[in-house]
Amino acid sequence: MLDPKIPTGALKDKWTNHKFNNKLVNPANRRKYKIIVVGTGLAGASAAASLGEMGYNVESFCFQDSPRRAHSIAAQGGINAAKNYPNDGDSVRRLFYDTIKGGDFRSREANVYRLAEVSNSIIDQCVAQGVPFAREYSGYLDNRSFGGAQVSRTFYARGQTGQQLLLGAYQALMKEVGKKNVILHPRTEMLDLVVIDGVARGIIVRDLITGKIESHAADAVVLATGGYGNVFYLSTNAKGCNVTATWRAHKKGAFFANPCYTQIHPTCIPVHGDYQSKLTLMSESLRNDGRVWVPKKPKDSRPAHEIPEDERDYFLERKYPAFGNLVPRDIASRNAKEQCDLGRGVGETGMAVYLDFKDAIARLGAENIKEKYSNLFDMYAKITGTDPYKTPMMIYPAVHYTMGGLWVDYNLMSNLPGLFVIGEANFSDHGANRLGASALMQGLADGYFVLPYTIANYLAQVKPNAKEILARGEFKEAEAQVNERIKKLLSIKGKTTVDEFHRKLGLLVWEKCGMARNEAGLKETLKLIPELREQFWKDVCVLGSGEELNQALERAGRVADFLEFGELMCLDALERQESCGGHFREEYQTPEGEALRRDDQFSYVAAWQFNAVGQPPTLHKEELKFEEVHLAQRSYK
């Protein structure tokens, strides 16, 4: 069994006592240590800014032209915190419980409680940075509800919360760049992790403009590179989001945990064509005021306004009266799919349901709705050509977030000493399903309030020698492996584009390992993915050279990693013979069609060890112990 290094003592005291017991690095000694941070989203930018301000030498890497373009910018709805400003019964313990329950009891109690505990400090930090959260008429910060909660705890900035929070973290980062505490490397992609004597000591990167391959050594490496949702090809993620950094670290010895836990977001603009390159998210916050419904009559082609109230099925309100349209994402998604599978879907394809604001506009007025959601309504109108103030939105579930990631202990360090993993890149806080508005919370909690303490405890026990270790042969060997892989991709000169292979992989895993999985489909996919991977390495077409800007080469490397990772994701889904959260095995469901957990056999984190491409990985388990919450069948009725 894996050791998560959870502190002893009462749950509410673990983090406080752990911080006190951690070793510290003297301020005068911090400049001797070098830390690499890969990724500049909320987790990466906040971590680099914090560590730079503390006095460490930090190098920050991102493949975008600016840290501002990290995918955190796309988060829309808000960020959770247990402030209880509306005085509606919220507390740290309630946020903790909602997160544990929302994740279907597949996350660590200690990590989740810490996340809830530091949530309030995040809001104070962001307000101090000038983040323009929405405010009530009196000037107090406003809150709204999100899925999986019966209180209003989500702070927001209309439908652009991620953008505003990222700008705050970006400014903190650039202040440290200006003070030369942080060296920033934009347009630079990490292609390998360097491990020396079992310890993570640096990375190999490629300059995306010149193609130059370089080594960077450090006393600790932090990965904040986001999730792997683009393995499905169509997702709400930016096209550049990928699994490469975490997958390359996995191949160097870092365990990959719970890769089958992927989240399907219920509120996305439906697919509209075979050659669509990505999907667009409509914030979950819209389910505060929008009502989800379908016609009661199958294949009803009438326009929405012609269908009378008694012929509409508000199915979430009918099935889950306590939470209504604000059930967690996995439940809302599966129910939308179920209605479409019954022939009650709407739109040209029949693969959509309505999200209707007619009642909210009548009750609150169009101006009030516009103040809350104007940019989201404008975006929907531009994409679809319909006015959601007059016509219900059409939505359908889509891949959005990944709860799996590299395994980390309580200190956010992987099983490889010196390799820390934060934000969506790790697996730690969300279990089998993430509550809405908790991604931004986890990213900033890890970067601002957790990692600075835990990485200091690690560094205090190692000798700073990043400059000396750069001369070790392991760096040259890793560079040679990266160069060889690039040459191999360029030498194939096949006839099939990278996107065509990616699209085939994405359709395969979406159909067999998407919203619902079963044994037969997963076994079939585990036979087909290796065949597709073999075809890729024989027939992929990558033009140009490696000594220039070459986006086809960039995509080819990332898709090659997805073709390996997709196999592990399906294997993990096959091994987990239960349903929980976003992992829904059709063989394991209650008579009402809800997820059926098997706590006696699967109450563990599945952490996979890489052996070789095409060879079965080794499964390691971390037992999940629940001392503060009672394991129960999840119900939102």
C-alpha positions as CSV (number, residue, x, y, z in Angstrom):
1,M,0.0,0.0,0.0
2,L,1.2,3.5,-0.8
3,D,1.9,5.9,2.1
4,P,0.1,9.2,1.7
5,K,2.0,10.7,4.7
6,I,-1.1,12.0,6.3
7,P,-0.4,13.7,9.7
8,T,-1.8,12.1,12.8
9,G,-4.3,13.9,15.1
10,A,-7.7,15.3,14.7
11,L,-8.8,16.2,11.2
12,K,-9.3,19.9,12.0
13,D,-5.7,20.1,13.5
14,K,-3.8,18.1,10.9
15,W,-2.7,21.0,8.6
16,T,-2.0,23.4,11.4
17,N,0.2,20.9,13.2
18,H,1.8,19.8,10.0
19,K,2.9,23.3,9.1
20,F,4.4,23.8,12.5
21,N,6.3,20.5,12.4
22,N,7.6,21.0,8.9
23,K,11.2,22.0,8.6
24,L,11.9,25.5,7.2
25,V,14.6,27.0,5.0
26,N,16.3,30.1,6.4
27,P,15.5,33.2,4.3
28,A,19.2,33.8,3.7
29,N,19.6,30.2,2.4
30,R,16.6,30.2,0.0
31,R,18.5,31.9,-2.8
32,K,20.8,28.9,-2.9
33,Y,17.9,26.6,-4.0
34,K,16.5,26.5,-7.6
35,I,13.0,25.4,-8.3
36,I,11.4,24.7,-11.7
37,V,7.7,25.3,-12.1
38,V,6.2,24.0,-15.4
39,G,2.8,25.6,-16.2
40,T,1.5,29.1,-15.6
41,G,-2.1,28.6,-15.0
42,L,-3.6,29.4,-11.6
43,A,-1.6,26.6,-9.8
44,G,1.7,27.3,-11.6
45,A,1.5,31.1,-11.6
46,S,0.6,31.3,-7.9
47,A,3.3,28.8,-7.0
48,A,6.0,30.5,-8.9
49,A,5.0,33.9,-7.6
50,S,4.9,32.7,-4.0
51,L,8.2,30.8,-4.2
52,G,9.9,33.8,-5.9
53,E,8.6,36.2,-3.3
54,M,9.9,33.9,-0.6
55,G,13.4,34.2,-2.0
56,Y,13.9,31.0,-4.0
57,N,15.4,31.0,-7.5
58,V,12.5,30.0,-9.7
59,E,12.3,29.2,-13.4
60,S,8.8,29.2,-14.9
61,F,8.0,27.4,-18.2
62,C,4.9,27.6,-20.4
63,F,4.3,26.7,-24.0
64,Q,2.0,29.7,-24.6
65,D,3.4,33.1,-25.7
66,S,2.3,34.5,-22.4
67,P,1.3,33.1,-19.0
68,R,-2.0,35.0,-19.5
69,R,-3.0,32.4,-22.1
70,A,-3.0,29.4,-19.7
71,H,-6.2,27.4,-19.9
72,S,-7.3,28.6,-16.4
73,I,-8.5,31.7,-18.3
74,A,-11.4,29.6,-19.6
75,A,-13.0,28.8,-16.2
76,Q,-16.2,30.7,-16.1
77,G,-18.6,30.2,-13.2
78,G,-16.7,30.9,-9.9
79,I,-14.6,29.8,-7.0
80,N,-15.8,28.1,-3.8
81,A,-15.0,29.3,-0.3
82,A,-16.6,28.6,3.1
83,K,-17.1,32.3,4.0
84,N,-20.8,31.9,4.8
85,Y,-21.5,35.5,3.8
86,P,-25.2,34.7,2.9
87,N,-25.5,33.2,6.5
88,D,-27.2,30.1,5.0
89,G,-25.5,27.4,7.0
90,D,-22.1,27.0,5.3
91,S,-18.9,26.2,7.1
92,V,-15.5,24.6,6.5
93,R,-17.0,21.3,7.6
94,R,-19.9,21.6,5.2
95,L,-17.6,22.4,2.2
96,F,-15.5,19.5,3.2
97,Y,-18.5,17.1,3.4
98,D,-20.0,18.4,0.1
99,T,-16.6,17.8,-1.6
100,I,-16.2,14.3,-0.2
101,K,-19.8,13.4,-1.1
102,G,-19.6,15.1,-4.5
103,G,-16.5,13.0,-5.3
104,D,-18.5,9.9,-4.4
105,F,-16.3,9.1,-1.4
106,R,-13.2,8.4,-3.5
107,S,-10.9,11.2,-2.1
108,R,-8.7,11.6,1.0
109,E,-10.4,13.2,4.0
110,A,-7.2,15.0,5.1
111,N,-6.6,16.7,1.7
112,V,-10.2,17.7,1.2
113,Y,-10.5,19.2,4.7
114,R,-7.3,21.2,4.1
115,L,-8.7,22.5,0.8
116,A,-11.9,23.7,2.6
117,E,-9.9,25.1,5.4
118,V,-7.7,27.4,3.2
119,S,-10.5,28.4,0.9
120,N,-11.3,31.5,2.8
121,S,-7.7,32.7,2.6
122,I,-7.9,32.4,-1.2
123,I,-10.7,34.9,-1.4
124,D,-8.9,37.4,0.9
125,Q,-5.7,37.0,-1.3
126,C,-7.6,37.6,-4.5
127,V,-9.5,40.6,-3.2
128,A,-6.2,42.1,-2.1
129,Q,-4.9,41.6,-5.6
130,G,-7.8,43.5,-7.0
131,V,-9.8,40.7,-8.5
132,P,-13.2,42.3,-9.4
133,F,-15.6,39.8,-7.8
134,A,-19.3,40.5,-8.2
135,R,-20.7,42.6,-5.3
136,E,-24.1,43.2,-3.9
137,Y,-25.7,46.7,-3.9
138,S,-24.3,47.3,-0.4
139,G,-20.7,46.5,-1.6
140,Y,-20.3,43.1,0.0
141,L,-19.0,40.2,-2.1
142,D,-21.9,38.3,-3.8
143,N,-22.3,34.6,-3.9
144,R,-24.2,32.1,-6.0
145,S,-25.0,28.4,-5.9
146,F,-23.3,25.6,-7.8
147,G,-24.0,21.9,-8.3
148,G,-23.8,19.6,-5.4
149,A,-24.4,22.2,-2.7
150,Q,-27.5,23.6,-1.0
151,V,-25.7,26.8,0.1
152,S,-24.4,29.8,-1.9
153,R,-20.6,29.7,-1.5
154,T,-19.4,30.5,-5.0
155,F,-17.6,33.8,-5.6
156,Y,-17.7,35.0,-9.2
157,A,-16.9,37.7,-11.7
158,R,-19.8,37.3,-14.1
159,G,-18.9,34.4,-16.4
160,Q,-15.1,35.2,-16.5
161,T,-14.0,34.3,-13.1
162,G,-11.0,32.2,-14.3
163,Q,-9.8,35.1,-16.4
164,Q,-9.9,37.5,-13.6
165,L,-8.2,35.2,-11.1
166,L,-5.5,34.3,-13.6
167,L,-4.8,38.0,-14.2
168,G,-4.3,38.4,-10.4
169,A,-1.9,35.4,-10.3
170,Y,-0.2,36.6,-13.5
171,Q,0.5,40.1,-12.0
172,A,1.9,38.4,-8.9
173,L,4.1,36.3,-11.1
174,M,5.3,39.2,-13.3
175,K,6.2,41.2,-10.3
176,E,8.6,38.5,-9.3
177,V,9.9,38.3,-12.9
178,G,10.5,42.0,-12.8
179,K,12.5,41.6,-9.6
180,K,14.4,38.8,-11.2
181,N,13.3,36.3,-8.6
182,V,11.6,34.3,-11.4
183,I,13.0,33.6,-14.9
184,L,10.2,33.1,-17.3
185,H,10.5,30.8,-20.4
186,P,7.5,31.3,-22.7
187,R,7.0,29.3,-25.9
188,T,8.9,26.4,-24.2
189,E,7.5,22.9,-23.9
190,M,8.7,20.3,-21.4
191,L,9.4,17.0,-23.2
192,D,11.0,14.9,-20.4
193,L,11.8,14.7,-16.8
194,V,15.4,14.0,-15.6
195,V,15.7,11.6,-12.7
196,I,19.0,11.0,-11.0
197,D,19.5,8.3,-8.4
198,G,15.7,8.1,-8.0
199,V,15.2,11.8,-7.5
200,A,13.7,14.4,-9.9
201,R,16.4,16.9,-10.7
202,G,15.4,18.7,-13.9
203,I,13.6,18.8,-17.2
204,I,14.3,18.7,-21.0
205,V,12.6,21.4,-23.0
206,R,12.1,22.4,-26.6
207,D,12.1,26.1,-27.7
208,L,8.9,26.1,-29.9
209,I,10.3,29.0,-32.0
210,T,13.8,27.7,-32.8
211,G,13.4,24.0,-32.0
212,K,16.4,24.1,-29.7
213,I,16.6,21.3,-27.1
214,E,17.9,22.4,-23.7
215,S,18.4,21.0,-20.2
216,H,17.4,22.7,-17.0
217,A,18.5,21.4,-13.6
218,A,16.9,22.2,-10.2
219,D,16.7,21.1,-6.6
220,A,12.9,20.5,-7.0
221,V,10.5,20.3,-10.0
222,V,6.9,21.3,-9.8
223,L,4.4,20.2,-12.5
224,A,1.3,22.4,-12.9
225,T,0.4,21.4,-16.4
226,G,-3.3,20.7,-16.2
227,G,-5.4,17.8,-17.2
228,Y,-5.7,15.2,-20.0
229,G,-9.2,15.8,-21.3
230,N,-8.1,16.3,-24.9
231,V,-7.4,12.6,-25.1
232,F,-11.1,12.6,-26.3
233,Y,-10.2,15.0,-29.1
234,L,-13.4,17.0,-28.6
235,S,-13.5,18.6,-25.2
236,T,-14.0,22.0,-23.6
237,N,-10.2,22.3,-23.1
238,A,-8.0,24.6,-25.2
239,K,-6.5,22.8,-28.2
240,G,-3.0,23.0,-26.7
241,C,-3.9,21.2,-23.4
242,N,-2.2,17.8,-23.3
243,V,-0.9,15.0,-21.1
244,T,2.8,15.1,-22.3
245,A,4.5,16.6,-19.1
246,T,2.7,14.2,-16.7
247,W,3.0,11.3,-19.1
248,R,6.7,11.7,-19.6
249,A,7.1,12.0,-15.8
250,H,5.1,8.8,-15.5
251,K,7.4,7.0,-17.9
252,K,10.3,8.1,-15.7
253,G,8.8,6.5,-12.6
254,A,6.0,8.8,-11.3
255,F,2.8,6.8,-10.6
256,F,-0.4,7.9,-12.5
257,A,-3.5,7.7,-10.3
258,N,-7.1,7.1,-11.2
259,P,-6.8,8.0,-14.9
260,C,-10.3,6.7,-15.6
261,Y,-11.8,9.5,-13.5
262,T,-12.8,12.0,-16.2
263,Q,-15.6,14.6,-15.8
264,I,-18.3,15.2,-18.3
265,H,-19.7,18.7,-18.0
266,P,-23.5,18.8,-18.5
267,T,-23.7,22.4,-19.8
268,C,-21.9,22.6,-23.2
269,I,-22.9,23.7,-26.7
270,P,-23.7,20.5,-28.6
271,V,-21.5,19.1,-31.3
272,H,-22.5,20.5,-34.7
273,G,-20.3,18.8,-37.2
274,D,-17.9,15.9,-38.0
275,Y,-14.9,18.2,-38.3
276,Q,-15.4,20.4,-35.3
277,S,-12.1,20.9,-33.4
278,K,-13.3,21.7,-29.9
279,L,-16.4,22.3,-27.8
280,T,-17.5,25.3,-25.9
281,L,-18.5,25.3,-22.2
282,M,-21.5,27.2,-20.9
283,S,-20.9,27.8,-17.2
284,E,-22.6,25.6,-14.6
285,S,-23.6,28.9,-13.0
286,L,-26.4,29.1,-15.6
287,R,-28.1,26.3,-13.9
288,N,-28.9,28.7,-11.0
289,D,-31.5,30.4,-13.1
290,G,-31.9,28.2,-16.1
291,R,-34.3,25.2,-16.0
292,V,-33.4,22.0,-17.9
293,W,-36.1,20.3,-19.8
294,V,-37.1,18.1,-22.7
295,P,-40.4,17.4,-24.5
296,K,-42.3,14.6,-22.9
297,K,-43.2,13.3,-26.4
298,P,-40.3,11.5,-28.1
299,K,-39.0,13.1,-31.4
300,D,-41.1,16.2,-30.8
301,S,-39.8,18.6,-33.5
302,R,-41.9,21.7,-32.5
303,P,-40.0,24.8,-31.6
304,A,-39.6,25.3,-27.8
305,H,-42.1,28.1,-27.5
306,E,-44.8,25.9,-29.1
307,I,-44.5,23.2,-26.5
308,P,-46.9,23.9,-23.6
309,E,-45.8,23.6,-19.9
310,D,-47.8,20.3,-19.4
311,E,-45.9,18.7,-22.3
312,R,-42.4,19.5,-20.8
313,D,-40.4,17.3,-18.5
314,Y,-38.1,19.2,-16.1
315,F,-36.4,15.9,-15.5
316,L,-33.8,17.0,-13.0
317,E,-36.4,18.8,-10.8
318,R,-38.6,15.8,-11.1
319,K,-36.0,13.2,-10.1
320,Y,-34.0,15.3,-7.6
321,P,-36.4,17.7,-5.8
322,A,-33.9,18.7,-3.1
323,F,-31.2,19.9,-5.5
324,G,-33.2,20.2,-8.8
325,N,-31.1,21.6,-11.6
326,L,-28.0,22.0,-9.3
327,V,-27.2,18.3,-8.9
328,P,-23.5,17.5,-9.4
329,R,-22.1,17.4,-12.9
330,D,-21.9,13.6,-13.3
331,I,-25.5,13.1,-12.4
332,A,-26.8,16.0,-14.6
333,S,-24.7,14.7,-17.5
334,R,-25.9,11.1,-17.3
335,N,-29.6,12.2,-17.0
336,A,-29.2,14.4,-20.1
337,K,-27.8,11.5,-22.0
338,E,-30.6,9.2,-20.8
339,Q,-33.2,11.6,-22.1
340,C,-31.6,11.8,-25.5
341,D,-31.2,8.0,-25.6
342,L,-34.9,7.8,-25.0
343,G,-35.5,9.9,-28.1
344,R,-36.5,13.0,-26.3
345,G,-33.5,15.1,-27.2
346,V,-33.9,18.3,-29.2
347,G,-32.2,20.1,-32.1
348,E,-31.3,18.7,-35.5
349,T,-29.3,15.8,-34.1
350,G,-31.5,15.0,-31.1
351,M,-28.4,15.1,-28.9
352,A,-29.3,18.2,-26.8
353,V,-31.6,19.3,-24.0
354,Y,-33.0,22.8,-23.3
355,L,-31.7,25.2,-20.7
356,D,-34.5,27.7,-20.4
357,F,-34.4,31.2,-18.8
358,K,-37.9,32.2,-19.5
359,D,-39.1,31.9,-15.8
360,A,-36.0,33.6,-14.4
361,I,-36.4,36.6,-16.8
362,A,-40.0,36.9,-15.9
363,R,-39.2,36.8,-12.2
364,L,-36.0,38.9,-12.1
365,G,-36.1,40.9,-15.3
366,A,-33.8,40.7,-18.3
367,E,-31.5,43.4,-16.9
368,N,-30.8,41.3,-13.8
369,I,-30.0,38.2,-15.9
370,K,-27.8,40.3,-18.2
371,E,-25.8,41.6,-15.2
372,K,-25.1,38.0,-14.1
373,Y,-24.5,36.2,-17.4
374,S,-24.2,38.7,-20.2
375,N,-20.9,37.5,-21.6
376,L,-22.1,33.9,-21.5
377,F,-25.3,34.8,-23.3
378,D,-23.3,36.9,-25.9
379,M,-20.9,34.0,-26.5
380,Y,-23.8,31.5,-27.0
381,A,-25.5,33.9,-29.4
382,K,-22.4,34.4,-31.5
383,I,-21.7,30.7,-31.8
384,T,-25.3,29.4,-32.4
385,G,-27.0,32.5,-34.0
386,T,-29.9,32.3,-31.5
387,D,-30.8,34.7,-28.7
388,P,-31.0,32.9,-25.3
389,Y,-33.0,35.8,-23.9
390,K,-35.8,34.8,-26.3
391,T,-35.1,31.1,-27.1
392,P,-33.9,28.4,-24.7
393,M,-30.2,27.4,-24.9
394,M,-29.5,23.9,-26.2
395,I,-26.9,22.0,-24.2
396,Y,-25.3,18.6,-24.1
397,P,-22.6,17.0,-21.9
398,A,-18.9,17.2,-23.0
399,V,-15.5,16.2,-21.6
400,H,-14.3,19.0,-19.3
401,Y,-12.1,18.2,-16.3
402,T,-9.9,15.2,-15.2
403,M,-9.9,14.1,-11.6
404,G,-7.1,11.7,-12.2
405,G,-3.4,12.7,-12.4
406,L,0.0,11.9,-11.0
407,W,-0.2,10.4,-7.5
408,V,0.9,12.8,-4.7
409,D,1.1,12.4,-1.0
410,Y,-0.2,14.9,1.6
411,N,2.8,17.2,0.8
412,L,1.8,17.2,-2.9
413,M,5.0,15.3,-3.7
414,S,4.9,12.3,-6.1
415,N,6.4,9.0,-5.3
416,L,9.5,10.4,-7.0
417,P,11.3,12.6,-4.4
418,G,11.7,16.1,-5.6
419,L,8.8,16.0,-8.0
420,F,5.8,18.0,-6.8
421,V,2.5,18.1,-8.7
422,I,-0.2,20.7,-8.2
423,G,-3.6,21.7,-9.6
424,E,-5.4,19.5,-12.1
425,A,-2.1,17.7,-12.9
426,N,-2.4,15.7,-9.7
427,F,-5.2,13.5,-8.5
428,S,-5.6,14.6,-4.9
429,D,-8.7,16.5,-3.9
430,H,-11.8,15.7,-6.0
431,G,-12.3,11.9,-5.9
432,A,-14.4,10.5,-8.7
433,N,-16.2,13.8,-9.5
434,R,-15.3,17.5,-9.0
435,L,-17.8,19.9,-7.7
436,G,-18.3,23.0,-9.8
437,A,-16.2,26.0,-8.8
438,S,-13.7,23.8,-7.0
439,A,-11.0,23.7,-9.7
440,L,-10.0,27.3,-9.2
441,M,-10.1,26.7,-5.5
442,Q,-7.7,23.8,-5.7
443,G,-5.2,25.5,-8.1
444,L,-4.8,28.6,-5.9
445,A,-4.8,26.6,-2.7
446,D,-2.0,24.4,-3.9
447,G,0.1,27.3,-5.3
448,Y,-0.4,30.0,-2.6
449,F,-1.1,28.1,0.6
450,V,0.1,24.5,0.5
451,L,3.2,24.0,-1.7
452,P,5.2,26.8,-0.2
453,Y,5.2,25.0,3.2
454,T,5.6,21.4,1.9
455,I,8.4,22.1,-0.6
456,A,10.3,24.0,2.1
457,N,10.2,20.9,4.3
458,Y,11.7,18.8,1.4
459,L,14.4,21.4,0.5
460,A,15.5,21.8,4.1
461,Q,16.6,18.2,3.9
462,V,18.6,18.3,0.6
463,K,21.8,20.0,-0.4
464,P,21.4,22.7,-3.1
465,N,23.5,21.7,-6.1
466,A,21.5,22.4,-9.2
467,K,24.5,24.0,-11.0
468,E,26.8,21.0,-10.4
469,I,24.3,18.3,-11.3
470,L,23.6,19.8,-14.7
471,A,26.8,18.2,-15.9
472,R,25.6,14.7,-15.1
473,G,25.3,12.3,-17.9
474,E,21.6,11.7,-17.2
475,F,20.8,15.1,-18.8
476,K,22.7,14.3,-22.0
477,E,21.0,10.9,-22.2
478,A,17.5,12.5,-21.8
479,E,18.3,15.1,-24.4
480,A,19.4,12.3,-26.8
481,Q,16.1,10.4,-26.2
482,V,14.1,13.6,-26.9
483,N,16.0,14.3,-30.1
484,E,15.6,10.7,-31.3
485,R,11.9,10.8,-30.8
486,I,11.6,14.1,-32.8
487,K,13.7,12.6,-35.6
488,K,11.6,9.5,-35.7
489,L,8.3,11.6,-36.0
490,L,9.8,13.6,-38.8
491,S,11.2,10.6,-40.7
492,I,7.9,8.7,-41.0
493,K,6.6,10.9,-43.9
494,G,3.3,9.1,-43.9
495,K,0.0,10.1,-45.5
496,T,-2.3,10.5,-42.5
497,T,-2.5,13.8,-40.6
498,V,-1.9,14.0,-36.8
499,D,-5.5,15.3,-36.3
500,E,-6.9,12.3,-38.1
501,F,-5.3,10.0,-35.7
502,H,-6.3,12.1,-32.8
503,R,-9.9,12.2,-34.0
504,K,-10.0,8.4,-34.3
505,L,-8.6,7.9,-30.8
506,G,-11.0,10.5,-29.4
507,L,-14.1,9.0,-30.9
508,L,-13.0,5.5,-29.7
509,V,-12.5,6.5,-26.1
510,W,-15.6,8.8,-26.1
511,E,-17.8,5.9,-27.2
512,K,-16.2,3.2,-25.0
513,C,-14.8,5.1,-22.0
514,G,-16.9,8.3,-21.9
515,M,-20.1,8.9,-20.0
516,A,-20.7,5.2,-19.7
517,R,-18.3,2.2,-19.8
518,N,-18.8,-1.6,-19.9
519,E,-16.5,-4.6,-19.9
520,A,-17.0,-5.5,-23.5
521,G,-16.4,-2.0,-24.8
522,L,-13.3,-1.5,-22.7
523,K,-11.8,-4.8,-23.8
524,E,-12.5,-4.0,-27.4
525,T,-10.8,-0.6,-27.0
526,L,-7.8,-2.1,-25.3
527,K,-7.3,-4.1,-28.5
528,L,-7.9,-1.2,-30.9
529,I,-5.7,1.5,-29.3
530,P,-2.4,-0.5,-29.8
531,E,-3.4,-1.1,-33.4
532,L,-4.1,2.6,-33.9
533,R,-0.8,3.5,-32.2
534,E,1.1,1.1,-34.5
535,Q,-0.5,2.7,-37.5
536,F,0.4,6.2,-36.2
537,W,4.1,5.3,-36.0
538,K,4.0,4.0,-39.6
539,D,1.8,6.5,-41.4
540,V,1.7,9.8,-39.6
541,C,2.5,12.9,-41.7
542,V,4.6,15.5,-40.0
543,L,6.1,18.0,-42.5
544,G,8.9,20.6,-41.9
545,S,11.9,20.2,-39.6
546,G,12.6,20.2,-35.9
547,E,14.8,23.4,-36.1
548,E,11.8,25.8,-36.6
549,L,8.3,26.7,-35.4
550,N,6.5,23.4,-36.3
551,Q,3.0,23.1,-34.8
552,A,2.4,19.8,-36.6
553,L,5.5,18.4,-34.8
554,E,4.2,19.7,-31.5
555,R,0.8,18.1,-32.0
556,A,2.4,14.8,-33.2
557,G,4.3,14.5,-29.9
558,R,1.3,15.1,-27.8
559,V,-1.0,12.7,-29.8
560,A,1.7,10.0,-29.5
561,D,1.5,10.4,-25.7
562,F,-2.3,10.3,-25.8
563,L,-2.1,7.1,-27.8
564,E,-0.2,5.6,-24.9
565,F,-2.1,7.2,-22.1
566,G,-5.5,6.3,-23.6
567,E,-4.7,2.6,-23.1
568,L,-3.9,3.2,-19.4
569,M,-7.2,5.1,-19.0
570,C,-9.2,2.3,-20.4
571,L,-7.3,-0.3,-18.4
572,D,-8.0,1.6,-15.2
573,A,-11.7,1.8,-16.1
574,L,-11.7,-2.0,-16.7
575,E,-10.0,-2.8,-13.4
576,R,-12.4,-0.6,-11.4
577,Q,-15.4,-2.9,-11.3
578,E,-17.8,-0.4,-9.7
579,S,-19.5,2.9,-10.6
580,C,-18.5,6.1,-8.8
581,G,-18.8,9.7,-9.8
582,G,-17.7,10.3,-13.4
583,H,-16.7,6.6,-13.7
584,F,-20.0,4.9,-14.6
585,R,-19.8,1.2,-15.4
586,E,-23.1,0.0,-16.8
587,E,-22.8,-3.3,-15.0
588,Y,-22.8,-1.5,-11.6
589,Q,-25.9,0.7,-11.1
590,T,-28.8,0.9,-8.7
591,P,-32.3,0.0,-9.8
592,E,-32.8,3.8,-10.2
593,G,-29.9,4.0,-12.5
594,E,-27.5,5.7,-10.1
595,A,-23.8,4.9,-9.6
596,L,-23.3,1.7,-7.4
597,R,-20.1,1.8,-5.5
598,R,-18.4,-1.3,-4.1
599,D,-16.6,0.0,-1.0
600,D,-15.6,-3.4,0.3
601,Q,-13.4,-3.9,-2.8
602,F,-12.6,-0.5,-4.4
603,S,-12.2,2.0,-1.6
604,Y,-8.7,2.9,-2.8
605,V,-6.7,5.1,-5.1
606,A,-5.4,3.2,-8.1
607,A,-1.8,4.3,-8.8
608,W,-0.2,2.8,-11.9
609,Q,3.5,2.2,-12.4
610,F,4.8,2.3,-16.0
611,N,6.8,-0.7,-17.2
612,A,7.1,-0.3,-21.0
613,V,4.9,0.6,-23.9
614,G,2.7,-2.4,-24.7
615,Q,3.4,-4.1,-21.4
616,P,0.9,-4.2,-18.5
617,P,1.6,-1.6,-15.9
618,T,1.8,-2.4,-12.2
619,L,-1.0,-1.4,-9.9
620,H,-0.3,0.1,-6.5
621,K,-3.1,0.9,-4.1
622,E,-3.6,3.6,-1.5
623,E,-6.4,2.6,0.9
624,L,-8.9,5.3,1.6
625,K,-9.9,5.6,5.2
626,F,-13.0,7.5,6.3
627,E,-13.1,8.5,9.9
628,E,-15.1,11.7,9.8
629,V,-17.7,10.9,7.2
630,H,-20.1,8.0,7.0
631,L,-19.9,6.0,3.7
632,A,-23.3,6.0,2.1
633,Q,-25.0,5.7,-1.2
634,R,-24.9,9.2,-2.7
635,S,-28.3,10.8,-2.9
636,Y,-29.4,14.2,-4.1
637,K,-33.1,13.6,-3.9
